Amino acid sequence: MRRALIGLAVTTFTVLALAGPASAAPGQVTQFRFHGTFADAFWFTSSATSFTDTTVSVSTSKQGSELFVDQFTGNLDVNGNFTGGTDTFADVTSGFSFAIHQPLASASTSASGLPATACTFDANLNLIGCSPTTIDLTATWTGQGPIVRGVTNSRFKIDGISETDHFNGTLRTATATGTVAGLTLNESESQASDLGVTNSAVISRCIGLSC
């Protein structure tokens, strides 16, 4: 049960999107672009009575900056059964700092009094309620191992809908430490962390009745 709940907090890299439908009827075009740097981290901590999944994803690009943080804490009974939990999350485009040092050697982010939302769940993961809150956080990444470079292009088309994907970027795995909402997160608790530079785009075209 504990591992199954990890998915509640895992969030893949969140990018800032630039989207705009074309004005010409009957088709439409939507574009999502990201050209910038990012850092992601995921930590898992546990004890006999609880576990916590923490995700931090931060980026800066030509489209703007974004910080996403999610922390899910689950409570356990003496038999290890889930009895309820709290999910605290924030998604902002200002009010934080982010620095990345090339070539993907290290990165850091911090924020104080970040506006967030805290939601509580019962033992069946039914939502009990949510309320506004604030959180403080710091996170530091240290690059590990080789820098991986890649370029991919793909195109998909079916029933009047086509999508073109382009990716050109570099990625490096990392270790991460930090403090999120008062919880200290150690390097040994870092499950999946990385640094990257990405130039990517997704262009979707829709024609006729498929739109």
N, C-alpha and C positions, 0 to 999 in steps of 0.2 A: 504494500500500500504506500509506504513512504516513497519509494522510487517512482511509483505511478504519479504521485502528486508533483514531482519535479517539473513536469510539463506545464504546470500553471504559471511558473515564473520564467521559463525559458523563452527568450525573445531573440529572434534572429536580428541581424543588423538592420536598424531602422534608418532609412534614407529620407532626406527631404526631397519632395517631388515637385516638379513643375509640370502642371497639367493644363491643357487647353483644348477644348473641342473645336474643330474647324467649323466655320459658319456655313460652308457650302452644303446644301442638301442634295441628295438624301444621305450621303455618307458623312462620317465624322472620323477625326484623327485625334488620338490622345497620346501625349508624350510624357514620359517620366525620365528625368535626367539627374545624374549625380556626378560631380567632378570635384573631388576633394580628398580629405584624409579622415580616418576614423580609428576608433579603438573600442573593442568589446571585451567584456569580462563576465564570467559566471562563477559564482562560489556556492558551495554546498557545505553547510555546517549542521551538526546534529548532536544530540545528547539523549539520555534515557527518556526524557519527557517531551522533547520537541525537535524540530528540524527547521532549517531556514534556507531557502533558495534566494540568492541575490543576483540580479542582472544589472549591469551598467553598460550603456551603449552611447557613445558620444561622437559627433562628427562636425566638421566644418567644410564648407564647399562654396562654389560660386552661387549656389542656390540659397545659402544661409547656413546657420548652425543649429544643431539639435542635441539635446540630452534626454535620454530615456533611462529611467531607473525603475526597477520593480523588485520588491522584497516580499516574499511569501513565507510566513511562519506558521507551521502546523503544530498542533498540540497532540500529544500521545498519552494514552492511559498506561497502566502498569504492564499491560499485555502487548503494548506497541501498536494499539489500534488508534486510528485517527479520530479525534474528538471535536475538531473544529480548528479554525485558523483565521489569520488576518493577512490581507494583501494590501500593501502600500505601494503606490506607484505615482510617477510624475513623468510628463512629456512636455518639455519646454524648448523654446528657441532663443531664450536670453536668460540672464541672471546667473551665469556660470562661466568658468574659465576652462580653456582647453589648449594644451600645447603638445605638439608632437615633434620629436627631434629626429632628423634624418641622418643616415638612411634607416629609418624604422628602428632606431636604437632604444627609444623610450618615449613615454607619454605620460601626461598627468591631467587630471580634471578636479575641480572643486566647486562647491556651491554651498551657500548658507541661507537658511530660511526659504528653501525651495518650495513653492506651492505644490501640494500633493493631495491625493485622495486615499483614504484608508477604508477598506471594506472588510467586513467580518462574514464568516461562513460557518454553517453548522457542520455536524459530523457527516452529512450527506452532500456536502459542498453546495448546499442551497444558500443563496445570498440572504443575509440577515439585514444588512444595511450598510450605507457608506456615509462618510463625513469628511469635510476638508481638514487638512492638517499641513504641517511644514516639516521638512527634513533637511539635515545637513549631510554632506558627503564629501569625501576625498577618495581618489583612486590613483594609483601609480602603476604603470606598465613597464616591464623591462623585456626587450626583445631577446628571443632565444632561437638559436639555430639559423639556417639559411633563409634568405629572402627569396620567395617564390614569385616568379613573374608569369603572367599569362594573358593571352588574347583569345577571345572567343567571339564568333559571330554565328547567329542562327536565325532561321526564318520558318514560321509556321503559318499555314493557311488552310482554312476549312469553312465552308458554307458562308462565304461573303465576309469572313473575318480573317485578317492576316496580322501577324505580329513579328516584328524584327527586333532582335536583341543583340546588343553589342557590349562587350566588356573588355577593358584594357586596364590592368592594374598590377600591383604588387602586394604581397601579403607575407606577414611574418608572425609566427606563434610567439607568445609572450607569457611571462608570469605576471601576476597582478596581486597587489595588496590594497587595502583601503579601509575606510570606516563609513558605513552607511546607516543612517538613522540610529547612531549609537552603538552599532554592532561592529566590532573589529574583525576584519577579514584578512586571513593570513595567506601567504603564498602556497602553503600546503593544501589549502581549501579551494584553491583556484582550479576549476574543472575544465574550462575552455576559454582562453583569452588570446587575442590577436591584435595586431596593428596593421593598417593598410593604407594604400593610396589607390583610388579608383576613379576611372573615367568610364561611366556606363550610361546606357540609354535603352529604353524600351519604347518602341513606337507601335501603337495599335491602330489598325485601320478597319473601319466597319462600313459596309456598302449595302444599300437596299434594305430589305425587310429584316435583316439580321441585327440592325441597330436598335 
